Amino acid sequence: MSEPKEGMLKLNIGAGHQKINGFINIDADASLEPDLVFDITNKLPYATGHVDEIRCFHTIEHIKGAQHPQIIEEFNRVLCKGGTLILAYPEAKECFEGWLTNKKGQRDFFEATILGRGLSYWDLHKTLMNSDLFIPLLREYGFEVSRHIEKEQTFNTVLICRKVFSLQTRESLFRKELLECSTA
């Protein structure tokens, strides 16, 4: 994959087989040969405010919902002000309706969309995604959801978000307090 231009870091998190030229393709599954093998439930190895764009397609549902705030906070940390975060995930309600009604004879498809395909350890869904609950979390953590796209596939949600403010982390508040104490 091609490296991003100097100062223009772009991350494709949870790349899987969908690597994007000009992005650092990140995945926790080493067998997929990403540019960086990394579990995004950890602190991202990038400096604060040095990433211009993050794409996270069909990845967030593979992570426990209790970890979503820390991940969104970390996305906020590494993105520059005005940076773009694009997320895609299966909308649980639509998937369940498709499964229950056997929409277009695709019950197996909708079951796999709800649970994950189970092709590997990483290919299981751990969270049911609901935009009505997820969008407020993004807003709370400094993102403006500038566009909510529902494609022809109503079960597939895409959110295009822009970082509008930085969060003060506990670490930054602690450093500020230490600095104030040392200069007093």
C-alpha positions as CSV (number, residue, x, y, z in Angstrom):
1,M,0.0,0.0,0.0
2,S,1.2,3.5,-0.7
3,E,2.3,5.7,2.3
4,P,0.3,8.9,3.0
5,K,1.9,12.2,2.1
6,E,4.0,14.0,4.8
7,G,1.6,15.5,7.4
8,M,-1.4,13.9,5.8
9,L,-2.0,10.8,8.0
10,K,-5.0,8.8,7.0
11,L,-6.0,5.6,8.9
12,N,-8.2,2.7,7.6
13,I,-9.0,1.0,10.9
14,G,-10.3,-2.5,10.7
15,A,-9.1,-2.7,7.1
16,G,-9.6,-6.5,6.7
17,H,-9.3,-7.3,3.0
18,Q,-10.4,-3.8,2.0
19,K,-7.1,-1.9,2.0
20,I,-7.1,1.7,0.8
21,N,-4.2,3.3,-1.1
22,G,-2.9,6.4,0.6
23,F,-4.1,5.1,4.0
24,I,-2.3,3.3,6.8
25,N,-4.3,0.0,6.8
26,I,-4.7,-1.2,10.4
27,D,-6.2,-4.5,11.5
28,A,-5.8,-6.7,14.6
29,D,-5.7,-9.9,12.5
30,A,-2.1,-10.3,11.3
31,S,-3.1,-13.0,8.8
32,L,-4.8,-10.2,6.7
33,E,-1.3,-8.5,6.3
34,P,-2.3,-5.0,7.2
35,D,0.3,-2.2,7.2
36,L,0.0,-2.1,11.0
37,V,-1.2,-5.0,13.2
38,F,-3.0,-3.3,16.0
39,D,-5.9,-3.7,18.4
40,I,-7.8,-0.4,18.5
41,T,-9.0,-1.0,22.0
42,N,-5.5,0.3,22.9
43,K,-4.1,3.8,22.6
44,L,-3.4,4.6,18.9
45,P,0.4,5.0,18.2
46,Y,0.0,8.4,16.7
47,A,0.6,11.9,18.0
48,T,-2.3,14.1,19.2
49,G,-3.9,16.0,16.3
50,H,-1.8,14.4,13.5
51,V,-4.4,12.4,11.6
52,D,-6.6,14.0,9.0
53,E,-9.0,11.1,8.3
54,I,-10.1,7.9,9.9
55,R,-12.2,5.3,8.1
56,C,-13.6,2.6,10.2
57,F,-15.9,0.5,8.0
58,H,-17.8,-2.4,9.7
59,T,-15.4,-2.6,12.6
60,I,-17.0,-0.9,15.6
61,E,-19.7,-3.6,15.9
62,H,-16.8,-6.1,16.5
63,I,-15.9,-4.3,19.7
64,K,-17.9,-4.4,23.0
65,G,-20.1,-1.3,23.4
66,A,-18.5,-0.6,26.8
67,Q,-15.2,0.2,24.9
68,H,-16.8,2.5,22.4
69,P,-16.3,5.7,24.5
70,Q,-12.6,5.1,24.9
71,I,-12.2,4.3,21.1
72,I,-14.2,7.5,20.1
73,E,-12.1,9.5,22.6
74,E,-8.9,8.1,21.0
75,F,-10.2,9.0,17.5
76,N,-10.8,12.5,18.8
77,R,-7.3,12.7,20.3
78,V,-5.4,11.7,17.1
79,L,-7.6,13.6,14.6
80,C,-6.7,17.2,13.8
81,K,-9.4,19.9,14.3
82,G,-11.8,19.6,11.4
83,G,-10.6,16.0,10.7
84,T,-13.0,13.5,9.3
85,L,-14.2,10.3,10.8
86,I,-16.2,7.9,8.6
87,L,-17.9,5.0,10.3
88,A,-20.1,2.2,8.7
89,Y,-21.9,-0.5,10.6
90,P,-25.0,-2.7,10.3
91,E,-28.1,-1.0,11.8
92,A,-29.5,-3.6,14.3
93,K,-33.2,-2.8,14.0
94,E,-33.1,-3.1,10.2
95,C,-31.1,-6.4,10.3
96,F,-33.5,-7.9,12.8
97,E,-36.5,-6.9,10.7
98,G,-34.8,-8.4,7.6
99,W,-34.1,-11.6,9.5
100,L,-37.6,-11.9,11.1
101,T,-39.4,-11.3,7.8
102,N,-36.9,-13.2,5.7
103,K,-36.6,-10.1,3.5
104,K,-36.0,-11.0,-0.1
105,G,-35.3,-14.6,1.0
106,Q,-32.1,-13.5,2.7
107,R,-32.6,-14.7,6.3
108,D,-29.1,-16.2,6.4
109,F,-27.5,-13.0,5.2
110,F,-29.3,-11.0,7.9
111,E,-28.3,-13.5,10.6
112,A,-24.7,-13.1,9.5
113,T,-25.1,-9.3,9.5
114,I,-26.4,-9.5,13.1
115,L,-23.9,-11.9,14.5
116,G,-20.9,-11.7,12.2
117,R,-19.8,-14.3,9.7
118,G,-17.7,-16.2,12.2
119,L,-14.9,-16.8,9.7
120,S,-12.2,-16.0,12.4
121,Y,-11.9,-15.0,16.0
122,W,-12.2,-11.3,14.9
123,D,-15.2,-11.9,12.6
124,L,-17.9,-11.9,15.4
125,H,-20.1,-9.0,16.3
126,K,-20.0,-8.0,20.0
127,T,-22.3,-5.0,19.9
128,L,-25.7,-4.3,18.3
129,M,-25.4,-0.9,16.6
130,N,-28.2,1.7,16.9
131,S,-27.7,5.1,15.4
132,D,-30.1,6.8,17.8
133,L,-27.8,5.7,20.6
134,F,-24.4,6.0,18.8
135,I,-24.7,9.5,17.3
136,P,-25.2,11.2,20.6
137,L,-22.0,9.5,21.9
138,L,-20.1,10.8,18.9
139,R,-21.4,14.3,19.6
140,E,-20.5,14.1,23.3
141,Y,-17.0,13.2,22.3
142,G,-16.4,16.2,20.0
143,F,-17.9,15.2,16.6
144,E,-20.4,16.8,14.5
145,V,-22.3,14.2,12.5
146,S,-22.4,16.2,9.3
147,R,-24.1,13.6,7.1
148,H,-26.0,10.5,7.9
149,I,-26.4,8.3,4.8
150,E,-28.8,5.5,4.4
151,K,-27.9,3.8,1.2
152,E,-30.3,1.6,-0.8
153,Q,-29.3,-1.0,1.8
154,T,-31.2,0.4,4.7
155,F,-29.5,-2.0,7.1
156,N,-26.1,-0.4,6.4
157,T,-25.5,2.9,8.1
158,V,-22.7,5.3,7.2
159,L,-21.8,8.3,9.3
160,I,-19.5,11.1,8.2
161,C,-18.3,13.1,11.2
162,R,-16.1,16.1,11.6
163,K,-14.1,16.8,14.7
164,V,-15.3,20.1,16.1
165,F,-13.6,20.2,19.5
166,S,-10.8,18.4,21.4
167,L,-11.5,16.6,24.6
168,Q,-9.6,17.3,27.8
169,T,-8.3,14.0,28.9
170,R,-7.5,13.1,32.5
171,E,-3.9,12.9,31.4
172,S,-3.9,16.5,30.0
173,L,-5.7,17.8,33.0
174,F,-3.2,16.1,35.3
175,R,-0.2,17.6,33.4
176,K,-1.9,21.1,33.6
177,E,-2.3,20.7,37.4
178,L,1.3,19.6,37.7
179,L,2.5,22.5,35.7
180,E,0.5,25.0,37.7
181,C,1.8,23.5,41.0
182,S,5.4,23.7,39.9
183,T,5.1,27.3,38.8
184,A,3.3,28.4,42.0
